[in-house]
């Protein structure tokens, strides 16, 4: 039997490598004939299937084979290299082309199965990873997505892309094949049918992501392959860094990056790889193995140009943040190697940043508003008219686009995994800031490693919580109390620490997220009466102690300090946005006695009231806050601000505030 098996392997390799010799005098076969037969055998469909160990023995046989018209076994991979990656009709490029022609609701499982089989055998995996079909020499974001082995697999999604006219640069919104196939007639179907269709497409998406996770887990078991996988992910993130720049969504910049669906799938896969160590309450505390010096090293990604949390000026930022702790000589000692836990965590955080989740949420909300507008226009149009027919067609296409977004962005599994990452990131940052057991107060001087931390790491939990609040508010209500306590501890620790977070706008985002934790009614999307949020502010010790003073301090800081960080000239407008969230917070928490007591003890309250009055001219929400505070007699009558204050006194008060803050 062993002899017969060896003969079968030998003759199979000859038929695949030299198909013309077995054509029986027929016309010459194409160079890719053998590769196509190999791909059909690996697909395992119909009667053409391979025994379980046959392919491994075939690869081992080909490795030492010398045949005419093929390189020798000692030259660049020999027959394996030529047959699997040697030309455009080799096995791997044919697999890539087939995957690109497949979409999410077709039979895509065989592409993952074949990819897994190719990488399961070390000699072949080495040949593939050293070829242009793993990572092209002159690579770009688009070439990695369309021309590498993993790219088309991660591209299986349903998020429609916004392309641009090559001549005018105007945006074009083409229909996605999955949307056309599954959601084309949804405007005429019942809500139950639409929800079922969304759920079905989401199952296909989750299946593709799970199969990709399985492939990576097998590949990561080999140390050599592990490094190649991390290099591939790092190349994707490096080439997509353009997505983090202002103006990315305009003109031709978007055409240079990977698709939204590709990056969402990469994020989902990395989040699943983070799961084993992401639970902060795990008895083994695996997350403590996260090595923060990964952010400073350049072995995987060069983050030296990223804005740091404690940057003082441009020079300090270019040097990668502070290299010393305070005025001492405690330099950061960068590790030479990093474990998979550090790799998974930081690659996931960077992917979230590159994806620009805030921008994706805005696109989804914009489509929802367009849908509401079109519904109103259809309702008021003449029944049976040409205009109504056009509006209904546009309504159907917009609904199709919205449902494609919902499949991905409202995936419960993705939301759960992102919240897991947000909690882990908050815990990690508190550890990096040497936060005491009670969290506050933080040490006066930030540790050197925290000074070198890029701002996007702090923005990670912020972006996730804002996304959940915007797209799935009921999820916040169902969060466990431990998770909510961790989120509030992180938000309060760094919102109240300007020596740790220099950028006041970043601290403003932290306070904005705090306002999103206020329980709301069904008209704002909440369904369970607030859940654990209903008692969060009443019971959280850190919030009761520091929230009011932090809000008032920030209210004043944003007026003066914001000018140092106003690169886009938008400070005048953005400060009112942050103050709006602050007003919501103050109006809510001052319903509870501990916050009223805290407010009366704040020394900067007089300055805050003056600043509130100044803002009233431009922001009606602040005016409401001011009158609300006065009506509740939080400020002693002897020091209250008269509404009839003259312009000259008002200017003097503003000047006093400015001088006081500058001292």
Secondary structure by P-SEA (a helix, b strand, c coil): caaaaaaaaaaaaaaaaccccccccccccccaaaaaaaaaaaacccccccccaaaaaaaaaaaacccccccccccccaaaaaacccccccaaaaaaaaaaaccccccaaaaaaaaaaaaccaaaaaaaaaccccccccccccccccccccccccccccbbbbbbcccccbbbbbbbccccccccccccccaaaaaaaaaaaaaaaaaaaaaaaaaaaaaaccaaaaaaaaaaaaaaaaaacccccccccccccccccccaaaaaaaaaaaaaaacccccccccccccccccccccccccccccccccccccccaaaaaaccccccccccccccccccccaaaaaaaaaaaaaaaaaaaaaaaaaaaaaaaaaaaaaaaaacccccaaaaaaaaaaaaaaaaaaaaaaccccaaaaaaaaaaaaaaaaaaaaaacccccccccccccccccccccccccaaaaaaaaaaaaccaaaaaaccaaaaaaaaaaaaaaaacccccccaaaaaaaaaaaaaacccccccccccccccccccccccccccccaaaaaaaaaaaaaccccccccccccccaaaaaaaaaaaaaaaccccaaaaaaaaaccaaaaaaaaaaaaccccaaaaaaaaaaaaaccccccccccccccaaaaaaaaaaaaaaaac
